[in-house]
Amino acid sequence: MLRGNYTARIDPKGRLKVPTPFRKLITEKHGSEFYITSLTGDNVRIYPLPEWESIEQRLALLPTMDPARRKFLDRTNYYGQQATIDTQGRLLIHPLLRRSAEVVGDVAVMGYLTYLEVWELDKFKLRMLSDPYTEDDEAAIARLGI
């Protein structure tokens, strides 16, 4: 499972140095191929390719004209690009997505169990402040026994 937060850097060429703990877990289990995308353009999602292919298999069960499927694929294809991690542990973030998510320099790389999210540090802090963890959230998690 991918968990926690590491500060990393995106270099001037748009390459993210994947934090070593994440890189080791992913490459040992899934290999060196990734799908890098976003749903909103506010952040970057990095999926090990087998995880992304699992999502695609589930989407393929929906009718091709299903509005939610189409909307999801519109966004993930627009921002998306397959990538291979290089020998130095770097992944290239597509320029369109880099600009949209405003990820340059230092970024937060967070584990979301099966994929990583990359955020501009200040943007993520603002997101947490504008969407606080509430009693309703706590109750929903409690229903899961957590």
TAGIBEL-V806990 format. One record per pair of residues at least 24 apart in sequence whose C-alpha atoms are under 7 Angstrom apart, sorted by sequence separation. I is the first residue (numbers start at 0). J is the second residue. If there is no record, write none. Layout:
i=I j=J
i=I j=J
This chain:
i=38 j=74
i=37 j=74
i=38 j=75
i=37 j=75
i=36 j=75
i=37 j=78
i=36 j=78
i=37 j=79
i=36 j=79
i=35 j=79
i=36 j=80
i=34 j=79
i=35 j=80
i=34 j=80
i=35 j=81
i=34 j=81
i=33 j=81
i=34 j=82
i=33 j=82
i=32 j=82
i=33 j=83
i=32 j=83
i=31 j=83
i=32 j=84
i=31 j=84
i=40 j=96
i=43 j=100
i=41 j=99
i=42 j=100
i=40 j=99
i=41 j=100
i=40 j=100
i=50 j=113
i=47 j=114
i=46 j=114
i=45 j=114
i=46 j=115
i=44 j=114
i=45 j=115
i=17 j=88
i=44 j=115
i=45 j=116
i=16 j=88
i=17 j=89
i=44 j=116
i=16 j=89
i=43 j=116
i=44 j=117
i=15 j=89
i=16 j=90
i=42 j=116
i=43 j=117
i=14 j=89
i=15 j=90
i=42 j=117
i=43 j=118
i=14 j=90
i=15 j=91
i=42 j=118
i=14 j=91
i=13 j=91
i=14 j=92
i=13 j=92
i=9 j=103
i=10 j=104
i=9 j=104
i=8 j=104
i=9 j=105
i=8 j=105
i=7 j=105
i=8 j=106
i=6 j=105
i=7 j=106
i=6 j=106
i=7 j=107
i=6 j=107
i=7 j=108
i=5 j=107
i=6 j=108
i=4 j=107
i=5 j=108
i=4 j=108
i=5 j=109
i=4 j=109
i=3 j=109
i=4 j=110
i=2 j=109
i=3 j=110
i=2 j=110
i=1 j=110
i=2 j=111
i=1 j=111
i=2 j=112
i=1 j=112
i=0 j=112
i=1 j=113
i=0 j=113
i=1 j=114
